[in-house]
Structure formats: C-alpha cells, structure tokens
Amino acid sequence: MKGYIVFNKEKTLDAAEMAAYTDKVASTFVGHDIKVLAAYGKHEVLEGEPTEGVVIAEFPTVEAAKAWYESQEYREVRKHRHNGAIYRAILVEGV
C-alpha cells in the first residue's frame, strides 16, 4: 500500500531557514521514489486551526516514506525546516 507524508506548516519562525530548506530539499529525493502531490497551493481550512501551507508526498509504501524521512540526506536538510517553522508531519498509509 502507498504511503503519504503530509506536512502542515503552522507558523513560519525564520524565513532564511525556510529558504535554506526549500533550496536543499529536492536533492534529498535522489534515490527515493517520491511524488509530490501538493505543495503550498491554494487551500481552505475546513476544521481546526489555521495553517500557512500543506505538502502531500506520495511513496510506494509506508516503509519507503519512512526510509526517505529518516535518510541521512533528509535529516541534514530538515533541521532547517525545524528551525524555520512550526510544522506537523504525519505519515499515513493509503487505502
């Protein structure tokens, strides 16, 4: 079953850190079967707290999603995201 990681950016803290993340994140996709389905497009919050943006990434399996997320390459880059904004990241299995 496919795996999806949903990133929900709740609040930007440091635009320079977010720019560093944006510049480097695509390089972490090399060697991983990842398809970005949505990335900071127009959105409407139907329930819950406001959000600044959403990213949805599709992987062939949950294990593949975790392998990318825990990869050394992404760990190095995601520190910029952690320093740059408050996010919620959710791993979900498809149906």
N, CA, C and O atoms as a CHARMM CRD file, in Angstrom:
* protein
*
  380
    1    1 MET  N      0.81200  -1.18600   0.00000 PROA 1      0.00000
    2    1 MET  CA     0.00000   0.00000   0.00000 PROA 1      0.00000
    3    1 MET  C      0.85800   1.25400   0.00000 PROA 1      0.00000
    4    1 MET  O      1.93000   1.28800   0.60400 PROA 1      0.00000
    5    2 LYS  N      0.38000   2.27300  -0.67700 PROA 2      0.00000
    6    2 LYS  CA     1.13400   3.51700  -0.75100 PROA 2      0.00000
    7    2 LYS  C      1.20000   4.18700   0.61300 PROA 2      0.00000
    8    2 LYS  O      0.33800   3.99700   1.47200 PROA 2      0.00000
    9    3 GLY  N      2.25500   4.97800   0.78100 PROA 3      0.00000
   10    3 GLY  CA     2.41600   5.77400   1.99000 PROA 3      0.00000
   11    3 GLY  C      2.44500   7.24500   1.61900 PROA 3      0.00000
   12    3 GLY  O      2.93600   7.62400   0.55500 PROA 3      0.00000
   13    4 TYR  N      1.91600   8.06000   2.50200 PROA 4      0.00000
   14    4 TYR  CA     1.85600   9.50000   2.27300 PROA 4      0.00000
   15    4 TYR  C      2.41300  10.21800   3.48700 PROA 4      0.00000
   16    4 TYR  O      2.13900   9.84200   4.62700 PROA 4      0.00000
   17    5 ILE  N      3.19300  11.24900   3.23200 PROA 5      0.00000
   18    5 ILE  CA     3.60400  12.14700   4.31100 PROA 5      0.00000
   19    5 ILE  C      2.92600  13.47500   4.03600 PROA 5      0.00000
   20    5 ILE  O      3.03700  14.04100   2.94800 PROA 5      0.00000
   21    6 VAL  N      2.22000  13.96000   5.04800 PROA 6      0.00000
   22    6 VAL  CA     1.52500  15.23700   4.96700 PROA 6      0.00000
   23    6 VAL  C      2.24100  16.20300   5.90100 PROA 6      0.00000
   24    6 VAL  O      2.32100  15.97100   7.10700 PROA 6      0.00000
   25    7 PHE  N      2.75700  17.28000   5.33900 PROA 7      0.00000
   26    7 PHE  CA     3.40800  18.32800   6.11800 PROA 7      0.00000
   27    7 PHE  C      2.45000  19.50600   6.22000 PROA 7      0.00000
   28    7 PHE  O      1.94300  19.98900   5.20800 PROA 7      0.00000
   29    8 ASN  N      2.20500  19.96100   7.42500 PROA 8      0.00000
   30    8 ASN  CA     1.32600  21.09500   7.67000 PROA 8      0.00000
   31    8 ASN  C      2.14800  22.18900   8.35200 PROA 8      0.00000
   32    8 ASN  O      2.53800  22.05200   9.51100 PROA 8      0.00000
   33    9 LYS  N      2.40500  23.27200   7.62200 PROA 9      0.00000
   34    9 LYS  CA     3.17400  24.38000   8.20500 PROA 9      0.00000
   35    9 LYS  C      2.22100  25.27900   8.98000 PROA 9      0.00000
   36    9 LYS  O      1.33700  25.92100   8.41000 PROA 9      0.00000
   37   10 GLU  N      2.42300  25.30800  10.29300 PROA 10     0.00000
   38   10 GLU  CA     1.54400  26.07900  11.15700 PROA 10     0.00000
   39   10 GLU  C      1.97600  27.53800  11.29500 PROA 10     0.00000
   40   10 GLU  O      1.14000  28.44000  11.33200 PROA 10     0.00000
   41   11 LYS  N      3.28900  27.76100  11.37100 PROA 11     0.00000
   42   11 LYS  CA     3.76200  29.13500  11.56000 PROA 11     0.00000
   43   11 LYS  C      5.23100  29.24300  11.17500 PROA 11     0.00000
   44   11 LYS  O      6.05400  28.44600  11.62800 PROA 11     0.00000
   45   12 THR  N      5.56400  30.23000  10.33700 PROA 12     0.00000
   46   12 THR  CA     6.95300  30.49900   9.97700 PROA 12     0.00000
   47   12 THR  C      7.62900  31.25800  11.11500 PROA 12     0.00000
   48   12 THR  O      7.07800  32.21600  11.65700 PROA 12     0.00000
   49   13 LEU  N      8.83600  30.80800  11.46500 PROA 13     0.00000
   50   13 LEU  CA     9.62400  31.45100  12.51600 PROA 13     0.00000
   51   13 LEU  C     10.82200  32.19200  11.96100 PROA 13     0.00000
   52   13 LEU  O     11.20800  33.23600  12.48700 PROA 13     0.00000
   53   14 ASP  N     11.42700  31.65200  10.88300 PROA 14     0.00000
   54   14 ASP  CA    12.65200  32.21300  10.32100 PROA 14     0.00000
   55   14 ASP  C     12.65200  31.97600   8.81100 PROA 14     0.00000
   56   14 ASP  O     12.87500  30.85600   8.35000 PROA 14     0.00000
   57   15 ALA  N     12.40300  33.02700   8.05700 PROA 15     0.00000
   58   15 ALA  CA    12.30300  32.90900   6.59800 PROA 15     0.00000
   59   15 ALA  C     13.60900  32.44400   5.96300 PROA 15     0.00000
   60   15 ALA  O     13.57800  31.72100   4.96700 PROA 15     0.00000
   61   16 ALA  N     14.75100  32.83800   6.50900 PROA 16     0.00000
   62   16 ALA  CA    16.04000  32.42700   5.95200 PROA 16     0.00000
   63   16 ALA  C     16.23500  30.91300   6.10600 PROA 16     0.00000
   64   16 ALA  O     16.73300  30.25800   5.19100 PROA 16     0.00000
   65   17 GLU  N     15.84900  30.36200   7.24800 PROA 17     0.00000
   66   17 GLU  CA    15.94100  28.90800   7.44700 PROA 17     0.00000
   67   17 GLU  C     15.00600  28.17800   6.49200 PROA 17     0.00000
   68   17 GLU  O     15.36200  27.12900   5.95600 PROA 17     0.00000
   69   18 MET  N     13.82600  28.71900   6.27800 PROA 18     0.00000
   70   18 MET  CA    12.88600  28.09000   5.34400 PROA 18     0.00000
   71   18 MET  C     13.41900  28.16400   3.90900 PROA 18     0.00000
   72   18 MET  O     13.22900  27.22800   3.13200 PROA 18     0.00000
   73   19 ALA  N     14.06800  29.24600   3.55900 PROA 19     0.00000
   74   19 ALA  CA    14.67100  29.36400   2.23000 PROA 19     0.00000
   75   19 ALA  C     15.77400  28.32700   2.05400 PROA 19     0.00000
   76   19 ALA  O     15.89600  27.72900   0.98500 PROA 19     0.00000
   77   20 ALA  N     16.57400  28.10900   3.08600 PROA 20     0.00000
   78   20 ALA  CA    17.62600  27.09400   3.02200 PROA 20     0.00000
   79   20 ALA  C     17.01400  25.70300   2.83000 PROA 20     0.00000
   80   20 ALA  O     17.52200  24.89800   2.04900 PROA 20     0.00000
   81   21 TYR  N     15.93500  25.43100   3.53900 PROA 21     0.00000
   82   21 TYR  CA    15.24200  24.15200   3.39200 PROA 21     0.00000
   83   21 TYR  C     14.72200  23.98600   1.96400 PROA 21     0.00000
   84   21 TYR  O     14.93900  22.95000   1.33700 PROA 21     0.00000
   85   22 THR  N     14.04700  24.99500   1.46100 PROA 22     0.00000
   86   22 THR  CA    13.47500  24.94900   0.11500 PROA 22     0.00000
   87   22 THR  C     14.55800  24.71800  -0.93300 PROA 22     0.00000
   88   22 THR  O     14.35400  23.96500  -1.88500 PROA 22     0.00000
   89   23 ASP  N     15.70700  25.36400  -0.75900 PROA 23     0.00000
   90   23 ASP  CA    16.80800  25.21700  -1.71200 PROA 23     0.00000
   91   23 ASP  C     17.39200  23.80700  -1.72100 PROA 23     0.00000
   92   23 ASP  O     17.89200  23.35300  -2.75000 PROA 23     0.00000
   93   24 LYS  N     17.33500  23.11500  -0.58800 PROA 24     0.00000
   94   24 LYS  CA    18.04900  21.84500  -0.45600 PROA 24     0.00000
   95   24 LYS  C     17.16600  20.60400  -0.49000 PROA 24     0.00000
   96   24 LYS  O     17.66900  19.51100  -0.75100 PROA 24     0.00000
   97   25 VAL  N     15.86800  20.73500  -0.23600 PROA 25     0.00000
   98   25 VAL  CA    15.04800  19.53500  -0.04000 PROA 25     0.00000
   99   25 VAL  C     14.96700  18.65500  -1.28300 PROA 25     0.00000
  100   25 VAL  O     14.97000  17.43100  -1.15000 PROA 25     0.00000
  101   26 ALA  N     14.89600  19.21700  -2.46900 PROA 26     0.00000
  102   26 ALA  CA    14.77500  18.40300  -3.68400 PROA 26     0.00000
  103   26 ALA  C     15.96100  17.45500  -3.86100 PROA 26     0.00000
  104   26 ALA  O     15.80400  16.36700  -4.41500 PROA 26     0.00000
  105   27 SER  N     17.11800  17.84900  -3.40400 PROA 27     0.00000
  106   27 SER  CA    18.29600  16.98300  -3.52200 PROA 27     0.00000
  107   27 SER  C     18.14900  15.70700  -2.69800 PROA 27     0.00000
  108   27 SER  O     18.81800  14.71300  -2.98000 PROA 27     0.00000
  109   28 THR  N     17.28500  15.72100  -1.68600 PROA 28     0.00000
  110   28 THR  CA    17.08300  14.52700  -0.84800 PROA 28     0.00000
  111   28 THR  C     16.19500  13.49600  -1.52000 PROA 28     0.00000
  112   28 THR  O     16.07600  12.37400  -1.02800 PROA 28     0.00000
  113   29 PHE  N     15.56300  13.85600  -2.64500 PROA 29     0.00000
  114   29 PHE  CA    14.67900  12.93700  -3.35200 PROA 29     0.00000
  115   29 PHE  C     15.45800  11.90200  -4.16500 PROA 29     0.00000
  116   29 PHE  O     14.91300  10.85600  -4.52000 PROA 29     0.00000
  117   30 VAL  N     16.71900  12.18600  -4.45900 PROA 30     0.00000
  118   30 VAL  CA    17.53700  11.28700  -5.28400 PROA 30     0.00000
  119   30 VAL  C     17.59200   9.90800  -4.62800 PROA 30     0.00000
  120   30 VAL  O     17.92200   9.77500  -3.44900 PROA 30     0.00000
  121   31 GLY  N     17.26100   8.88900  -5.42000 PROA 31     0.00000
  122   31 GLY  CA    17.29000   7.51600  -4.92300 PROA 31     0.00000
  123   31 GLY  C     16.01600   7.09600  -4.20700 PROA 31     0.00000
  124   31 GLY  O     15.92100   5.96700  -3.72600 PROA 31     0.00000
  125   32 HSD  N     15.04500   7.98200  -4.13200 PROA 32     0.00000
  126   32 HSD  CA    13.77200   7.67200  -3.47700 PROA 32     0.00000
  127   32 HSD  C     12.65200   7.87400  -4.48100 PROA 32     0.00000
  128   32 HSD  O     12.67100   8.82100  -5.26700 PROA 32     0.00000
  129   33 ASP  N     11.68100   6.98200  -4.44700 PROA 33     0.00000
  130   33 ASP  CA    10.51900   7.07800  -5.32900 PROA 33     0.00000
  131   33 ASP  C      9.47900   7.94700  -4.62100 PROA 33     0.00000
  132   33 ASP  O      8.65900   7.44500  -3.85200 PROA 33     0.00000
  133   34 ILE  N      9.52100   9.24400  -4.88500 PROA 34     0.00000
  134   34 ILE  CA     8.66100  10.20800  -4.21400 PROA 34     0.00000
  135   34 ILE  C      7.93900  11.03700  -5.26400 PROA 34     0.00000
  136   34 ILE  O      8.52800  11.45300  -6.26200 PROA 34     0.00000
  137   35 LYS  N      6.67900  11.26600  -5.02800 PROA 35     0.00000
  138   35 LYS  CA     5.87000  12.09300  -5.92200 PROA 35     0.00000
  139   35 LYS  C      5.17200  13.13900  -5.05800 PROA 35     0.00000
  140   35 LYS  O      4.37600  12.79400  -4.18500 PROA 35     0.00000
  141   36 VAL  N      5.46600  14.40100  -5.29800 PROA 36     0.00000
  142   36 VAL  CA     4.82200  15.47800  -4.55100 PROA 36     0.00000
  143   36 VAL  C      3.47000  15.74700  -5.21300 PROA 36     0.00000
  144   36 VAL  O      3.40500  16.14100  -6.37700 PROA 36     0.00000
  145   37 LEU  N      2.40200  15.52900  -4.46200 PROA 37     0.00000
  146   37 LEU  CA     1.04500  15.68000  -4.98600 PROA 37     0.00000
  147   37 LEU  C      0.49900  17.08500  -4.78700 PROA 37     0.00000
  148   37 LEU  O     -0.31000  17.56100  -5.58400 PROA 37     0.00000
  149   38 ALA  N      0.93800  17.74300  -3.73400 PROA 38     0.00000
  150   38 ALA  CA     0.50500  19.11700  -3.45300 PROA 38     0.00000
  151   38 ALA  C      1.62100  19.80100  -2.68700 PROA 38     0.00000
  152   38 ALA  O      2.28200  19.17700  -1.85600 PROA 38     0.00000
  153   39 ALA  N      1.83800  21.09400  -2.96500 PROA 39     0.00000
  154   39 ALA  CA     2.89500  21.83700  -2.28500 PROA 39     0.00000
  155   39 ALA  C      2.52000  23.31600  -2.21000 PROA 39     0.00000
  156   39 ALA  O      2.70400  24.07700  -3.15900 PROA 39     0.00000
  157   40 TYR  N      2.00000  23.68500  -1.07400 PROA 40     0.00000
  158   40 TYR  CA     1.71000  25.09600  -0.76000 PROA 40     0.00000
  159   40 TYR  C      0.76000  25.75000  -1.75500 PROA 40     0.00000
  160   40 TYR  O      0.84500  26.95200  -2.00300 PROA 40     0.00000
  161   41 GLY  N     -0.13800  24.96400  -2.31900 PROA 41     0.00000
  162   41 GLY  CA    -1.14700  25.52800  -3.20400 PROA 41     0.00000
  163   41 GLY  C     -2.25600  26.20900  -2.40800 PROA 41     0.00000
  164   41 GLY  O     -2.26100  26.20400  -1.17700 PROA 41     0.00000
  165   42 LYS  N     -3.17100  26.78000  -3.13300 PROA 42     0.00000
  166   42 LYS  CA    -4.32900  27.41000  -2.50000 PROA 42     0.00000
  167   42 LYS  C     -5.03400  26.36900  -1.64000 PROA 42     0.00000
  168   42 LYS  O     -5.24100  25.23600  -2.07300 PROA 42     0.00000
  169   43 HSD  N     -5.39700  26.75100  -0.43400 PROA 43     0.00000
  170   43 HSD  CA    -6.04800  25.80900   0.47000 PROA 43     0.00000
  171   43 HSD  C     -7.10300  26.52300   1.30900 PROA 43     0.00000
  172   43 HSD  O     -7.11700  27.74800   1.42900 PROA 43     0.00000
  173   44 GLU  N     -7.96700  25.72400   1.87100 PROA 44     0.00000
  174   44 GLU  CA    -9.02300  26.22600   2.73900 PROA 44     0.00000
  175   44 GLU  C     -9.11500  25.30300   3.94600 PROA 44     0.00000
  176   44 GLU  O     -9.32100  24.09900   3.78900 PROA 44     0.00000
  177   45 VAL  N     -8.96500  25.84700   5.13800 PROA 45     0.00000
  178   45 VAL  CA    -9.09200  25.05800   6.35700 PROA 45     0.00000
  179   45 VAL  C    -10.58000  24.88500   6.63900 PROA 45     0.00000
  180   45 VAL  O    -11.29700  25.86100   6.85700 PROA 45     0.00000
  181   46 LEU  N    -11.03300  23.64700   6.63400 PROA 46     0.00000
  182   46 LEU  CA   -12.44500  23.36300   6.88400 PROA 46     0.00000
  183   46 LEU  C    -12.72900  23.12600   8.36300 PROA 46     0.00000
  184   46 LEU  O    -13.83600  23.38100   8.83900 PROA 46     0.00000
  185   47 GLU  N    -11.72500  22.63800   9.08600 PROA 47     0.00000
  186   47 GLU  CA   -11.84800  22.39900  10.52400 PROA 47     0.00000
  187   47 GLU  C    -10.49100  22.63000  11.15700 PROA 47     0.00000
  188   47 GLU  O     -9.46100  22.37600  10.53300 PROA 47     0.00000
  189   48 GLY  N    -10.48200  23.10200  12.37400 PROA 48     0.00000
  190   48 GLY  CA    -9.24000  23.24000  13.11400 PROA 48     0.00000
  191   48 GLY  C     -8.57900  24.59500  12.94100 PROA 48     0.00000
  192   48 GLY  O     -9.16000  25.54500  12.41500 PROA 48     0.00000
  193   49 GLU  N     -7.34500  24.64100  13.40400 PROA 49     0.00000
  194   49 GLU  CA    -6.56200  25.86900  13.42100 PROA 49     0.00000
  195   49 GLU  C     -6.10900  26.26300  12.01500 PROA 49     0.00000
  196   49 GLU  O     -5.98100  25.40700  11.13900 PROA 49     0.00000
  197   50 PRO  N     -5.87000  27.54300  11.80400 PROA 50     0.00000
  198   50 PRO  CA    -5.34500  27.99100  10.50300 PROA 50     0.00000
  199   50 PRO  C     -3.98600  27.36400  10.21100 PROA 50     0.00000
  200   50 PRO  O     -3.25400  26.99600  11.12900 PROA 50     0.00000
  201   51 THR  N     -3.65900  27.24800   8.93800 PROA 51     0.00000
  202   51 THR  CA    -2.36900  26.72400   8.51500 PROA 51     0.00000
  203   51 THR  C     -1.80800  27.62000   7.42100 PROA 51     0.00000
  204   51 THR  O     -2.55800  28.19300   6.63100 PROA 51     0.00000
  205   52 GLU  N     -0.49500  27.73700   7.37900 PROA 52     0.00000
  206   52 GLU  CA     0.15400  28.53800   6.33800 PROA 52     0.00000
  207   52 GLU  C      0.30700  27.76200   5.04000 PROA 52     0.00000
  208   52 GLU  O      0.34300  28.35700   3.96300 PROA 52     0.00000
  209   53 GLY  N      0.39600  26.44700   5.13000 PROA 53     0.00000
  210   53 GLY  CA     0.58200  25.66700   3.91100 PROA 53     0.00000
  211   53 GLY  C      0.64400  24.18400   4.17300 PROA 53     0.00000
  212   53 GLY  O      0.87600  23.73800   5.29700 PROA 53     0.00000
  213   54 VAL  N      0.42900  23.42100   3.10300 PROA 54     0.00000
  214   54 VAL  CA     0.38800  21.96800   3.19100 PROA 54     0.00000
  215   54 VAL  C      1.19100  21.36500   2.04100 PROA 54     0.00000
  216   54 VAL  O      1.15100  21.86300   0.91600 PROA 54     0.00000
  217   55 VAL  N      1.91900  20.28800   2.33500 PROA 55     0.00000
  218   55 VAL  CA     2.60800  19.49300   1.31800 PROA 55     0.00000
  219   55 VAL  C      2.16600  18.05100   1.50700 PROA 55     0.00000
  220   55 VAL  O      2.12300  17.54700   2.63000 PROA 55     0.00000
  221   56 ILE  N      1.83700  17.39000   0.40300 PROA 56     0.00000
  222   56 ILE  CA     1.49100  15.97200   0.43800 PROA 56     0.00000
  223   56 ILE  C      2.43200  15.24600  -0.51000 PROA 56     0.00000
  224   56 ILE  O      2.49500  15.55000  -1.70100 PROA 56     0.00000
  225   57 ALA  N      3.16800  14.27600   0.04000 PROA 57     0.00000
  226   57 ALA  CA     4.12000  13.49500  -0.75400 PROA 57     0.00000
  227   57 ALA  C      3.70200  12.03100  -0.74500 PROA 57     0.00000
  228   57 ALA  O      3.35200  11.47900   0.29800 PROA 57     0.00000
  229   58 GLU  N      3.74300  11.40900  -1.92400 PROA 58     0.00000
  230   58 GLU  CA     3.34200  10.01500  -2.08300 PROA 58     0.00000
  231   58 GLU  C      4.57500   9.13400  -2.28500 PROA 58     0.00000
  232   58 GLU  O      5.51100   9.50300  -2.99500 PROA 58     0.00000
  233   59 PHE  N      4.55500   7.97600  -1.65300 PROA 59     0.00000
  234   59 PHE  CA     5.62400   6.98400  -1.76100 PROA 59     0.00000
  235   59 PHE  C      4.99400   5.62800  -2.07900 PROA 59     0.00000
  236   59 PHE  O      3.80700   5.43000  -1.81600 PROA 59     0.00000
  237   60 PRO  N      5.75500   4.69800  -2.63400 PROA 60     0.00000
  238   60 PRO  CA     5.18200   3.38900  -2.97700 PROA 60     0.00000
  239   60 PRO  C      4.67400   2.61900  -1.75200 PROA 60     0.00000
  240   60 PRO  O      3.72300   1.84500  -1.85600 PROA 60     0.00000
  241   61 THR  N      5.30800   2.83300  -0.59100 PROA 61     0.00000
  242   61 THR  CA     4.92200   2.15300   0.65100 PROA 61     0.00000
  243   61 THR  C      5.20200   3.06900   1.83600 PROA 61     0.00000
  244   61 THR  O      5.92000   4.06200   1.71900 PROA 61     0.00000
  245   62 VAL  N      4.62300   2.71700   2.97000 PROA 62     0.00000
  246   62 VAL  CA     4.91900   3.44000   4.20800 PROA 62     0.00000
  247   62 VAL  C      6.40000   3.30800   4.54600 PROA 62     0.00000
  248   62 VAL  O      7.03200   4.25600   5.01200 PROA 62     0.00000
  249   63 GLU  N      6.94000   2.11800   4.30400 PROA 63     0.00000
  250   63 GLU  CA     8.35900   1.89300   4.59000 PROA 63     0.00000
  251   63 GLU  C      9.25000   2.78600   3.73000 PROA 63     0.00000
  252   63 GLU  O     10.26500   3.29700   4.20400 PROA 63     0.00000
  253   64 ALA  N      8.87500   2.97300   2.47600 PROA 64     0.00000
  254   64 ALA  CA     9.64500   3.85700   1.59100 PROA 64     0.00000
  255   64 ALA  C      9.57400   5.29600   2.07700 PROA 64     0.00000
  256   64 ALA  O     10.56500   6.02400   2.01700 PROA 64     0.00000
  257   65 ALA  N      8.41200   5.70800   2.55500 PROA 65     0.00000
  258   65 ALA  CA     8.25200   7.06700   3.09300 PROA 65     0.00000
  259   65 ALA  C      9.15000   7.26000   4.30900 PROA 65     0.00000
  260   65 ALA  O      9.83100   8.27800   4.42900 PROA 65     0.00000
  261   66 LYS  N      9.14900   6.28400   5.20700 PROA 66     0.00000
  262   66 LYS  CA     9.99200   6.38200   6.41100 PROA 66     0.00000
  263   66 LYS  C     11.47000   6.35200   6.04400 PROA 66     0.00000
  264   66 LYS  O     12.28200   7.03000   6.67400 PROA 66     0.00000
  265   67 ALA  N     11.82300   5.56500   5.02400 PROA 67     0.00000
  266   67 ALA  CA    13.22500   5.49200   4.60100 PROA 67     0.00000
  267   67 ALA  C     13.70400   6.85300   4.12500 PROA 67     0.00000
  268   67 ALA  O     14.81600   7.26700   4.45300 PROA 67     0.00000
  269   68 TRP  N     12.87000   7.56300   3.34800 PROA 68     0.00000
  270   68 TRP  CA    13.25000   8.92100   2.92400 PROA 68     0.00000
  271   68 TRP  C     13.32400   9.85200   4.12700 PROA 68     0.00000
  272   68 TRP  O     14.31600  10.56000   4.29900 PROA 68     0.00000
  273   69 TYR  N     12.29300   9.86200   4.95600 PROA 69     0.00000
  274   69 TYR  CA    12.22900  10.78600   6.08700 PROA 69     0.00000
  275   69 TYR  C     13.40800  10.58900   7.04000 PROA 69     0.00000
  276   69 TYR  O     13.93800  11.56200   7.57600 PROA 69     0.00000
  277   70 GLU  N     13.81400   9.35800   7.25200 PROA 70     0.00000
  278   70 GLU  CA    14.91100   9.04600   8.17300 PROA 70     0.00000
  279   70 GLU  C     16.27700   8.99400   7.49500 PROA 70     0.00000
  280   70 GLU  O     17.28400   8.74000   8.15500 PROA 70     0.00000
  281   71 SER  N     16.32300   9.23000   6.18200 PROA 71     0.00000
  282   71 SER  CA    17.60500   9.17800   5.48000 PROA 71     0.00000
  283   71 SER  C     18.55500  10.25700   6.00600 PROA 71     0.00000
  284   71 SER  O     18.12100  11.31300   6.46800 PROA 71     0.00000
  285   72 GLN  N     19.83100   9.97700   5.92800 PROA 72     0.00000
  286   72 GLN  CA    20.84600  10.94200   6.36700 PROA 72     0.00000
  287   72 GLN  C     20.71000  12.26200   5.61100 PROA 72     0.00000
  288   72 GLN  O     20.85400  13.33900   6.18900 PROA 72     0.00000
  289   73 GLU  N     20.43000  12.16200   4.31400 PROA 73     0.00000
  290   73 GLU  CA    20.31100  13.36400   3.49400 PROA 73     0.00000
  291   73 GLU  C     19.15300  14.25400   3.97300 PROA 73     0.00000
  292   73 GLU  O     19.30600  15.46900   4.09900 PROA 73     0.00000
  293   74 TYR  N     18.00500  13.63800   4.23500 PROA 74     0.00000
  294   74 TYR  CA    16.86900  14.44700   4.66900 PROA 74     0.00000
  295   74 TYR  C     17.04700  14.93700   6.10700 PROA 74     0.00000
  296   74 TYR  O     16.62700  16.04700   6.43400 PROA 74     0.00000
  297   75 ARG  N     17.65500  14.13700   6.95400 PROA 75     0.00000
  298   75 ARG  CA    17.90400  14.59200   8.33600 PROA 75     0.00000
  299   75 ARG  C     18.73600  15.86100   8.35300 PROA 75     0.00000
  300   75 ARG  O     18.49400  16.76100   9.15700 PROA 75     0.00000
  301   76 GLU  N     19.71900  15.93000   7.46400 PROA 76     0.00000
  302   76 GLU  CA    20.56400  17.13000   7.39200 PROA 76     0.00000
  303   76 GLU  C     19.77600  18.35000   6.93500 PROA 76     0.00000
  304   76 GLU  O     20.01400  19.45800   7.41600 PROA 76     0.00000
  305   77 VAL  N     18.84600  18.15600   6.01700 PROA 77     0.00000
  306   77 VAL  CA    18.08400  19.27200   5.45800 PROA 77     0.00000
  307   77 VAL  C     16.92100  19.66500   6.36500 PROA 77     0.00000
  308   77 VAL  O     16.61800  20.85000   6.50300 PROA 77     0.00000
  309   78 ARG  N     16.27100  18.68700   6.98000 PROA 78     0.00000
  310   78 ARG  CA    15.07500  19.01200   7.76300 PROA 78     0.00000
  311   78 ARG  C     15.36100  19.86200   8.98600 PROA 78     0.00000
  312   78 ARG  O     14.44200  20.46800   9.53700 PROA 78     0.00000
  313   79 LYS  N     16.61300  19.92400   9.42700 PROA 79     0.00000
  314   79 LYS  CA    16.93500  20.80400  10.55700 PROA 79     0.00000
  315   79 LYS  C     16.60800  22.25700  10.20700 PROA 79     0.00000
  316   79 LYS  O     16.24800  23.03800  11.08800 PROA 79     0.00000
  317   80 HSD  N     16.73100  22.62300   8.92800 PROA 80     0.00000
  318   80 HSD  CA    16.36400  23.97200   8.50100 PROA 80     0.00000
  319   80 HSD  C     14.84900  24.18700   8.63000 PROA 80     0.00000
  320   80 HSD  O     14.39900  25.26500   9.01800 PROA 80     0.00000
  321   81 ARG  N     14.07800  23.15600   8.30200 PROA 81     0.00000
  322   81 ARG  CA    12.62300  23.24600   8.45600 PROA 81     0.00000
  323   81 ARG  C     12.25500  23.36600   9.92900 PROA 81     0.00000
  324   81 ARG  O     11.39700  24.16800  10.29600 PROA 81     0.00000
  325   82 HSD  N     12.89900  22.57500  10.76400 PROA 82     0.00000
  326   82 HSD  CA    12.63300  22.64100  12.20900 PROA 82     0.00000
  327   82 HSD  C     12.98800  24.00700  12.78300 PROA 82     0.00000
  328   82 HSD  O     12.28400  24.51500  13.65600 PROA 82     0.00000
  329   83 ASN  N     14.07200  24.60100  12.30200 PROA 83     0.00000
  330   83 ASN  CA    14.47700  25.92800  12.77000 PROA 83     0.00000
  331   83 ASN  C     13.64700  27.04600  12.14800 PROA 83     0.00000
  332   83 ASN  O     13.54600  28.13800  12.70600 PROA 83     0.00000
  333   84 GLY  N     13.06000  26.76900  11.00200 PROA 84     0.00000
  334   84 GLY  CA    12.38000  27.81100  10.24800 PROA 84     0.00000
  335   84 GLY  C     10.89300  27.94500  10.48400 PROA 84     0.00000
  336   84 GLY  O     10.31100  28.99100  10.19600 PROA 84     0.00000
  337   85 ALA  N     10.26200  26.89300  11.00800 PROA 85     0.00000
  338   85 ALA  CA     8.80400  26.95400  11.15000 PROA 85     0.00000
  339   85 ALA  C      8.31100  25.88800  12.11200 PROA 85     0.00000
  340   85 ALA  O      9.02400  24.94100  12.44100 PROA 85     0.00000
  341   86 ILE  N      7.09200  26.06400  12.54700 PROA 86     0.00000
  342   86 ILE  CA     6.40600  25.05300  13.32900 PROA 86     0.00000
  343   86 ILE  C      5.60100  24.21800  12.33700 PROA 86     0.00000
  344   86 ILE  O      4.75100  24.74300  11.61800 PROA 86     0.00000
  345   87 TYR  N      5.87100  22.93600  12.30600 PROA 87     0.00000
  346   87 TYR  CA     5.22300  22.00200  11.37800 PROA 87     0.00000
  347   87 TYR  C      4.58800  20.85600  12.13900 PROA 87     0.00000
  348   87 TYR  O      4.94800  20.55500  13.27700 PROA 87     0.00000
  349   88 ARG  N      3.65200  20.24000  11.48800 PROA 88     0.00000
  350   88 ARG  CA     3.13900  18.93300  11.88200 PROA 88     0.00000
  351   88 ARG  C      3.40500  18.03800  10.67900 PROA 88     0.00000
  352   88 ARG  O      3.05600  18.39600   9.55400 PROA 88     0.00000
  353   89 ALA  N      4.01800  16.88100  10.90200 PROA 89     0.00000
  354   89 ALA  CA     4.27300  15.92300   9.82400 PROA 89     0.00000
  355   89 ALA  C      3.58300  14.60600  10.19500 PROA 89     0.00000
  356   89 ALA  O      3.76700  14.07200  11.28900 PROA 89     0.00000
  357   90 ILE  N      2.78900  14.10600   9.25500 PROA 90     0.00000
  358   90 ILE  CA     2.00100  12.89800   9.51000 PROA 90     0.00000
  359   90 ILE  C      2.28600  11.89100   8.41600 PROA 90     0.00000
  360   90 ILE  O      2.26000  12.22100   7.23000 PROA 90     0.00000
  361   91 LEU  N      2.55900  10.66200   8.82000 PROA 91     0.00000
  362   91 LEU  CA     2.74100   9.53800   7.89900 PROA 91     0.00000
  363   91 LEU  C      1.44900   8.73300   7.91400 PROA 91     0.00000
  364   91 LEU  O      0.98100   8.32000   8.97500 PROA 91     0.00000
  365   92 VAL  N      0.87600   8.51200   6.74100 PROA 92     0.00000
  366   92 VAL  CA    -0.38900   7.77600   6.66700 PROA 92     0.00000
  367   92 VAL  C     -0.32000   6.74300   5.55100 PROA 92     0.00000
  368   92 VAL  O      0.24000   6.98900   4.48200 PROA 92     0.00000
  369   93 GLU  N     -0.90400   5.57900   5.82900 PROA 93     0.00000
  370   93 GLU  CA    -0.97900   4.52000   4.83500 PROA 93     0.00000
  371   93 GLU  C     -2.20700   4.73400   3.96400 PROA 93     0.00000
  372   93 GLU  O     -3.28100   5.06900   4.46200 PROA 93     0.00000
  373   94 GLY  N     -2.04200   4.53900   2.66500 PROA 94     0.00000
  374   94 GLY  CA    -3.15500   4.67300   1.72800 PROA 94     0.00000
  375   94 GLY  C     -4.13100   3.51000   1.82900 PROA 94     0.00000
  376   94 GLY  O     -3.89100   2.53200   2.53800 PROA 94     0.00000
  377   95 VAL  N     -5.22100   3.63800   1.11200 PROA 95     0.00000
  378   95 VAL  CA    -6.24100   2.58000   1.12300 PROA 95     0.00000
  379   95 VAL  C     -6.18400   1.77400  -0.16100 PROA 95     0.00000
  380   95 VAL  O     -6.96500   0.83900  -0.33900 PROA 95     0.00000
